[in-house]
């Protein structure tokens, strides 16, 4: 492998709707789990107050709360899925061909005539998933790099080496 200072990787492709949806699902998973537990706690408190005088079995309280929390979480999930589709359809850049050039200085990407330079220090967090890398440059804005954008497995390994050399904010798989 080349010297890390001279290493430059090119990755290119257009994000598909399925990839956009997967990226949003990775992000949404933790939010929905937290949402479920918060609604469950609130419903336990509400059920306790409402049914306090009726001497119903404890399992009835828990069952009612689990069902209600699950239903509310499911409805939130369905609403969010509709929003994802609308967001993808309205974002003209999301599905355009992008060319990424990754080196020791950072990640440069080009869409049409526009060019953006992201330094490694600008990445606030990130993760490698089975099929993509998500590198956040703010709490909601991310660079989504599907692994299919890379020309080879060697390019993916070199990209991971650049990440681990330049930032400790990205969780990589072994």
Order of alpha helices (4+ residues) and beta strands (2+ residues): beta-alpha-alpha-beta-beta-beta-beta-beta-beta-alpha-beta
